[in-house]
Amino acid sequence: MDEWFAQNPLMGALGGVIALGILIYMMVIMTRNVGEDLPRKSNGREVDPSLRVPPP
């Protein structure tokens, strides 16, 4: 099987193109929402800090 890959240089080029495409895709995904805060749904179980009463 190794001899077949060595005789077919297109397989090496195709692998390089696929690897480069995956790398570019991952970089786009990682840098897509930098600095943007995503809207957060309120959770009914969370306590509102303004409702807390200090101890007497």
C-alpha positions, -999 to +999 in steps of 0.1 A: +000+000+000+029+024+007+042+019-028+009+030-043+010+063-023+046+069-033+037+064-070+007+087-069+018+123-061-018+135-064-027+117-032-001+138-013-013+170-029-050+161-022-041+154+014-024+187+017-053+206+003-077+188+026-055+196+056-052+233+046-090+235+042-096+220+076-071+245+091-087+275+075-122+263+085-111+259+122-095+294+122-127+309+108-148+291+135-125+302+163-124+339+152-160+343+142-175+358+174-146+374+191-157+403+213-194+397+209-214+387+240-240+362+231-274+369+246-280+348+277-313+333+286-324+339+322-325+309+343-355+306+367-333+289+393-309+319+396-314+342+426-317+379+418-290+397+438-313+427+445-336+404+464-310+394+490-315+409+524-285+414+546-287+398+580-299+421+609 
